[in-house]
Amino acid sequence: MITQDAFTQSYAALKLAMDAAQELAEKAATARRRFTIARDDLLLSNELDGKNADVREAQVRRKLFPEWNEVELWEAAARNGKTRVETARLDVEAQRAQLRLMELTAVTAA
């Protein structure tokens, strides 16, 4: 049986997941901006000797490994956050569907 408490908990879990996902997305964007700034500084410094864009990008990632690694970690965390939001949203939708089914069953029985 679905209770008001179960709905409240599901919506609270969804809100927490959405808040966490937003925070992770912001951290990923900040890490990406830091990497982009560092990459631009490196490109403008003429420290790279690659003949084409692919080689220069590989050199950038190697020279800026800590920054690049941070971007990858935060972006993975942000993707996981989105997955948690979708899981929480599915829980809410499942409870809504169960409630609707119970309402239809009650109307049919009456």
BALOTOR-844754 format. One record per residue: residue number from 1; x, y, z of N, C-alpha, C, O in turn. Coordinates in Angstrom, 2 decimals. Layout:
<atoms>
(atom NUM; (X; Y; Z); (X; Y; Z); (X; Y; Z); (X; Y; Z));
...
</atoms>
This chain:
<atoms>
(atom 1; (0.84; -1.19; 0.00); (0.00; 0.00; 0.00); (0.88; 1.24; 0.00); (1.88; 1.32; 0.72));
(atom 2; (0.51; 2.19; -0.80); (1.25; 3.45; -0.90); (0.72; 4.39; 0.18); (-0.49; 4.57; 0.34));
(atom 3; (1.64; 4.98; 0.89); (1.26; 5.91; 1.96); (1.74; 7.30; 1.61); (2.59; 7.49; 0.74));
(atom 4; (1.20; 8.27; 2.31); (1.64; 9.65; 2.15); (3.12; 9.77; 2.50); (3.87; 10.53; 1.87));
(atom 5; (3.54; 9.02; 3.51); (4.94; 9.04; 3.93); (5.85; 8.53; 2.80); (6.93; 9.07; 2.58));
(atom 6; (5.41; 7.49; 2.11); (6.20; 6.96; 1.00); (6.33; 7.98; -0.12); (7.40; 8.14; -0.70));
(atom 7; (5.24; 8.69; -0.42); (5.31; 9.76; -1.43); (6.26; 10.85; -0.99); (7.08; 11.32; -1.77));
(atom 8; (6.13; 11.26; 0.25); (6.99; 12.32; 0.78); (8.46; 11.93; 0.69); (9.30; 12.73; 0.30));
(atom 9; (8.75; 10.69; 1.05); (10.13; 10.22; 0.99); (10.64; 10.17; -0.45); (11.79; 10.52; -0.72));
(atom 10; (9.80; 9.74; -1.36); (10.21; 9.66; -2.77); (10.50; 11.04; -3.34); (11.49; 11.24; -4.04));
(atom 11; (9.62; 11.99; -3.04); (9.84; 13.35; -3.54); (11.06; 13.99; -2.88); (11.80; 14.74; -3.52));
(atom 12; (11.29; 13.70; -1.60); (12.47; 14.22; -0.91); (13.74; 13.64; -1.53); (14.73; 14.35; -1.72));
(atom 13; (13.71; 12.34; -1.84); (14.87; 11.70; -2.48); (15.12; 12.30; -3.86); (16.27; 12.50; -4.25));
(atom 14; (14.06; 12.59; -4.59); (14.20; 13.21; -5.91); (14.80; 14.60; -5.78); (15.68; 14.97; -6.56));
(atom 15; (14.34; 15.37; -4.82); (14.88; 16.72; -4.62); (16.35; 16.66; -4.25); (17.16; 17.43; -4.78));
(atom 16; (16.71; 15.76; -3.35); (18.13; 15.62; -2.97); (18.98; 15.23; -4.18); (20.07; 15.77; -4.37));
(atom 17; (18.49; 14.31; -4.96); (19.23; 13.87; -6.15); (19.40; 15.02; -7.14); (20.46; 15.18; -7.73));
(atom 18; (18.34; 15.81; -7.32); (18.41; 16.95; -8.25); (19.39; 18.00; -7.74); (20.17; 18.55; -8.52));
(atom 19; (19.36; 18.28; -6.45); (20.29; 19.25; -5.88); (21.74; 18.78; -6.02); (22.62; 19.56; -6.40));
(atom 20; (21.97; 17.50; -5.73); (23.32; 16.95; -5.85); (23.79; 16.97; -7.30); (24.95; 17.29; -7.58));
(atom 21; (22.90; 16.62; -8.23); (23.27; 16.61; -9.64); (23.62; 18.01; -10.12); (24.56; 18.19; -10.91));
(atom 22; (22.88; 19.01; -9.67); (23.17; 20.39; -10.04); (24.55; 20.81; -9.52); (25.33; 21.45; -10.24));
(atom 23; (24.84; 20.46; -8.29); (26.13; 20.81; -7.71); (27.28; 20.12; -8.46); (28.31; 20.73; -8.72));
(atom 24; (27.09; 18.85; -8.80); (28.12; 18.13; -9.54); (28.31; 18.71; -10.94); (29.44; 18.80; -11.42));
(atom 25; (27.22; 19.10; -11.58); (27.33; 19.71; -12.90); (28.09; 21.03; -12.84); (28.88; 21.33; -13.73));
(atom 26; (27.86; 21.80; -11.80); (28.58; 23.07; -11.64); (30.06; 22.82; -11.41); (30.91; 23.54; -11.95));
(atom 27; (30.39; 21.81; -10.60); (31.80; 21.49; -10.36); (32.47; 21.01; -11.65); (33.63; 21.35; -11.91));
(atom 28; (31.75; 20.23; -12.44); (32.30; 19.76; -13.71); (32.54; 20.94; -14.66); (33.57; 20.99; -15.34));
(atom 29; (31.61; 21.88; -14.69); (31.76; 23.05; -15.56); (32.93; 23.91; -15.10); (33.68; 24.44; -15.92));
(atom 30; (33.10; 24.05; -13.80); (34.22; 24.83; -13.27); (35.55; 24.17; -13.62); (36.49; 24.84; -14.04));
(atom 31; (35.62; 22.85; -13.46); (36.84; 22.13; -13.82); (37.13; 22.27; -15.31); (38.28; 22.45; -15.71));
(atom 32; (36.09; 22.20; -16.13); (36.26; 22.35; -17.59); (36.79; 23.75; -17.92); (37.67; 23.90; -18.76));
(atom 33; (36.23; 24.78; -17.26); (36.71; 26.16; -17.50); (38.18; 26.31; -17.10); (38.95; 26.93; -17.83));
(atom 34; (38.56; 25.74; -15.95); (39.96; 25.83; -15.52); (40.88; 25.15; -16.52); (41.94; 25.67; -16.86));
(atom 35; (40.46; 23.99; -16.99); (41.27; 23.28; -17.99); (41.37; 24.10; -19.27); (42.45; 24.20; -19.86));
(atom 36; (40.27; 24.67; -19.71); (40.26; 25.46; -20.95); (41.19; 26.66; -20.84); (41.92; 26.97; -21.77));
(atom 37; (41.15; 27.33; -19.70); (42.03; 28.48; -19.49); (43.49; 28.04; -19.51); (44.32; 28.68; -20.15));
(atom 38; (43.79; 26.95; -18.81); (45.17; 26.45; -18.77); (45.61; 26.01; -20.17); (46.76; 26.24; -20.56));
(atom 39; (44.69; 25.36; -20.91); (45.02; 24.94; -22.27); (45.30; 26.13; -23.17); (46.27; 26.13; -23.93));
(atom 40; (44.45; 27.15; -23.07); (44.66; 28.35; -23.89); (45.99; 29.01; -23.55); (46.71; 29.45; -24.45));
(atom 41; (46.31; 29.10; -22.27); (47.60; 29.67; -21.87); (48.76; 28.87; -22.44); (49.75; 29.44; -22.91));
(atom 42; (48.63; 27.54; -22.41); (49.68; 26.68; -22.95); (49.82; 26.85; -24.46); (50.93; 26.89; -24.99));
(atom 43; (48.68; 26.94; -25.15); (48.73; 27.13; -26.61); (49.36; 28.48; -26.98); (50.12; 28.58; -27.95));
(atom 44; (49.03; 29.50; -26.21); (49.58; 30.83; -26.50); (51.05; 30.96; -26.12); (51.73; 31.87; -26.60));
(atom 45; (51.55; 30.08; -25.27); (52.94; 30.17; -24.82); (53.93; 29.57; -25.82); (55.14; 29.67; -25.63));
(atom 46; (53.42; 28.95; -26.87); (54.26; 28.31; -27.89); (55.11; 27.18; -27.33); (56.19; 26.91; -27.86));
(atom 47; (54.65; 26.52; -26.26); (55.39; 25.39; -25.69); (55.09; 24.09; -26.42); (55.78; 23.09; -26.20));
(atom 48; (54.10; 24.10; -27.27); (53.71; 22.88; -27.98); (54.35; 22.85; -29.35); (54.45; 23.88; -30.02));
(atom 49; (54.77; 21.66; -29.78); (55.45; 21.56; -31.07); (54.76; 20.60; -32.03); (55.34; 20.18; -33.03));
(atom 50; (53.53; 20.25; -31.72); (52.80; 19.32; -32.58); (52.51; 19.92; -33.94); (52.28; 21.13; -34.07));
(atom 51; (52.53; 19.07; -34.96); (52.31; 19.53; -36.33); (50.83; 19.68; -36.67); (50.48; 20.45; -37.56));
(atom 52; (49.97; 18.95; -35.95); (48.54; 19.07; -36.23); (47.75; 19.19; -34.92); (48.31; 19.04; -33.83));
(atom 53; (46.47; 19.45; -35.05); (45.64; 19.71; -33.87); (45.56; 18.50; -32.94); (45.55; 18.67; -31.72));
(atom 54; (45.49; 17.30; -33.50); (45.40; 16.10; -32.66); (46.64; 15.92; -31.78); (46.54; 15.59; -30.60));
(atom 55; (47.80; 16.14; -32.37); (49.05; 16.00; -31.62); (49.13; 17.08; -30.55); (49.54; 16.81; -29.42));
(atom 56; (48.75; 18.30; -30.90); (48.78; 19.39; -29.90); (47.81; 19.11; -28.76); (48.14; 19.38; -27.61));
(atom 57; (46.62; 18.58; -29.07); (45.66; 18.26; -28.01); (46.21; 17.17; -27.10); (46.04; 17.23; -25.88));
(atom 58; (46.89; 16.19; -27.68); (47.49; 15.13; -26.86); (48.59; 15.72; -25.97); (48.72; 15.33; -24.80));
(atom 59; (49.37; 16.63; -26.51); (50.40; 17.28; -25.70); (49.77; 18.10; -24.57); (50.28; 18.12; -23.45));
(atom 60; (48.69; 18.77; -24.88); (47.99; 19.56; -23.85); (47.52; 18.66; -22.73); (47.74; 18.96; -21.55));
(atom 61; (46.88; 17.55; -23.08); (46.37; 16.65; -22.04); (47.50; 16.06; -21.21); (47.34; 15.84; -20.01));
(atom 62; (48.63; 15.80; -21.84); (49.77; 15.25; -21.09); (50.35; 16.31; -20.15); (50.62; 16.02; -18.99));
(atom 63; (50.53; 17.52; -20.65); (51.13; 18.58; -19.83); (50.17; 19.06; -18.74); (50.59; 19.50; -17.67));
(atom 64; (48.90; 18.97; -19.02); (47.89; 19.43; -18.06); (47.11; 18.24; -17.48); (45.90; 18.33; -17.26));
(atom 65; (47.82; 17.14; -17.24); (47.14; 15.93; -16.78); (46.32; 16.15; -15.51); (45.18; 15.69; -15.47));
(atom 66; (46.82; 16.82; -14.48); (45.98; 16.99; -13.28); (44.67; 17.73; -13.57); (43.62; 17.35; -13.06));
(atom 67; (44.74; 18.76; -14.39); (43.54; 19.51; -14.74); (42.59; 18.65; -15.58); (41.38; 18.66; -15.36));
(atom 68; (43.15; 17.92; -16.55); (42.33; 17.06; -17.40); (41.69; 15.94; -16.59); (40.52; 15.62; -16.79));
(atom 69; (42.45; 15.36; -15.68); (41.93; 14.30; -14.83); (40.78; 14.82; -13.96); (39.78; 14.13; -13.77));
(atom 70; (40.92; 16.03; -13.45); (39.85; 16.63; -12.65); (38.58; 16.81; -13.48); (37.48; 16.54; -13.00));
(atom 71; (38.74; 17.25; -14.72); (37.58; 17.39; -15.61); (36.89; 16.04; -15.79); (35.67; 15.93; -15.66));
(atom 72; (37.67; 15.01; -16.09); (37.09; 13.69; -16.30); (36.38; 13.16; -15.05); (35.30; 12.57; -15.15));
(atom 73; (36.98; 13.37; -13.89); (36.37; 12.89; -12.65); (35.05; 13.60; -12.36); (34.06; 12.96; -12.03));
(atom 74; (35.04; 14.94; -12.48); (33.81; 15.69; -12.20); (32.73; 15.41; -13.23); (31.55; 15.36; -12.89));
(atom 75; (33.12; 15.24; -14.50); (32.12; 14.93; -15.51); (31.52; 13.54; -15.29); (30.33; 13.35; -15.52));
(atom 76; (32.34; 12.58; -14.86); (31.81; 11.25; -14.54); (30.86; 11.34; -13.34); (29.81; 10.70; -13.32));
(atom 77; (31.24; 12.12; -12.35); (30.37; 12.30; -11.18); (29.05; 12.97; -11.59); (28.00; 12.60; -11.08));
(atom 78; (29.12; 13.92; -12.49); (27.91; 14.60; -12.96); (27.00; 13.63; -13.71); (25.78; 13.67; -13.55));
(atom 79; (27.58; 12.76; -14.52); (26.78; 11.75; -15.22); (26.11; 10.81; -14.22); (24.95; 10.45; -14.37));
(atom 80; (26.85; 10.42; -13.20); (26.27; 9.56; -12.16); (25.15; 10.28; -11.42); (24.15; 9.68; -11.05));
(atom 81; (25.34; 11.58; -11.20); (24.29; 12.37; -10.55); (23.02; 12.40; -11.38); (21.92; 12.30; -10.83));
(atom 82; (23.16; 12.54; -12.68); (21.99; 12.52; -13.56); (21.29; 11.16; -13.51); (20.06; 11.08; -13.55));
(atom 83; (22.07; 10.11; -13.43); (21.49; 8.76; -13.33); (20.70; 8.62; -12.04); (19.62; 8.04; -12.03));
(atom 84; (21.24; 9.15; -10.93); (20.51; 9.09; -9.66); (19.21; 9.89; -9.73); (18.21; 9.49; -9.15));
(atom 85; (19.23; 11.02; -10.44); (17.99; 11.80; -10.61); (16.96; 10.98; -11.37); (15.80; 10.91; -10.98));
(atom 86; (17.38; 10.36; -12.45); (16.45; 9.56; -13.25); (15.91; 8.37; -12.46); (14.74; 8.02; -12.60));
(atom 87; (16.75; 7.75; -11.66); (16.29; 6.64; -10.82); (15.25; 7.12; -9.81); (14.23; 6.47; -9.62));
(atom 88; (15.52; 8.25; -9.17); (14.56; 8.80; -8.21); (13.27; 9.21; -8.91); (12.18; 9.02; -8.36));
(atom 89; (13.38; 9.76; -10.11); (12.20; 10.14; -10.88); (11.37; 8.91; -11.25); (10.14; 8.95; -11.21));
(atom 90; (12.04; 7.83; -11.60); (11.32; 6.58; -11.90); (10.60; 6.04; -10.67); (9.49; 5.51; -10.78));
(atom 91; (11.22; 6.17; -9.51); (10.55; 5.74; -8.27); (9.27; 6.54; -8.04); (8.24; 5.97; -7.68));
(atom 92; (9.34; 7.84; -8.25); (8.16; 8.69; -8.08); (7.09; 8.29; -9.09); (5.91; 8.17; -8.73));
(atom 93; (7.48; 8.10; -10.33); (6.52; 7.72; -11.38); (5.89; 6.36; -11.10); (4.70; 6.16; -11.36));
(atom 94; (6.68; 5.43; -10.57); (6.13; 4.11; -10.24); (5.08; 4.24; -9.14); (4.04; 3.58; -9.20));
(atom 95; (5.34; 5.07; -8.15); (4.35; 5.27; -7.09); (3.10; 5.96; -7.62); (1.98; 5.63; -7.22));
(atom 96; (3.28; 6.90; -8.52); (2.12; 7.55; -9.13); (1.27; 6.53; -9.90); (0.04; 6.54; -9.81));
(atom 97; (1.93; 5.67; -10.64); (1.21; 4.65; -11.42); (0.48; 3.69; -10.50); (-0.66; 3.30; -10.77));
(atom 98; (1.12; 3.30; -9.41); (0.45; 2.41; -8.45); (-0.77; 3.09; -7.84); (-1.82; 2.46; -7.69));
(atom 99; (-0.63; 4.34; -7.50); (-1.75; 5.08; -6.93); (-2.89; 5.17; -7.94); (-4.05; 4.97; -7.58));
(atom 100; (-2.58; 5.47; -9.17); (-3.61; 5.57; -10.21); (-4.31; 4.22; -10.41); (-5.53; 4.17; -10.56));
(atom 101; (-3.53; 3.16; -10.40); (-4.11; 1.82; -10.53); (-5.04; 1.54; -9.35); (-6.12; 0.99; -9.54));
(atom 102; (-4.64; 1.90; -8.16); (-5.49; 1.70; -6.98); (-6.77; 2.52; -7.10); (-7.85; 2.04; -6.75));
(atom 103; (-6.67; 3.75; -7.61); (-7.85; 4.58; -7.79); (-8.80; 3.96; -8.80); (-10.01; 3.93; -8.59));
(atom 104; (-8.26; 3.48; -9.90); (-9.09; 2.84; -10.93); (-9.74; 1.56; -10.41); (-10.90; 1.28; -10.71));
(atom 105; (-9.01; 0.80; -9.65); (-9.53; -0.43; -9.07); (-10.67; -0.12; -8.09); (-11.68; -0.82; -8.05));
(atom 106; (-10.49; 0.93; -7.31); (-11.52; 1.33; -6.34); (-12.80; 1.79; -7.04); (-13.90; 1.48; -6.59));
(atom 107; (-12.65; 2.54; -8.13); (-13.81; 3.01; -8.89); (-14.52; 1.83; -9.52); (-15.75; 1.77; -9.51));
(atom 108; (-13.78; 0.89; -10.07); (-14.36; -0.27; -10.72); (-15.09; -1.15; -9.71); (-16.15; -1.69; -10.01));
(atom 109; (-14.53; -1.29; -8.51); (-15.13; -2.13; -7.47); (-16.40; -1.51; -6.90); (-17.27; -2.22; -6.40));
(atom 110; (-16.50; -0.19; -6.97); (-17.66; 0.48; -6.36); (-18.87; 0.45; -7.21); (-19.91; 0.98; -6.81));
</atoms>
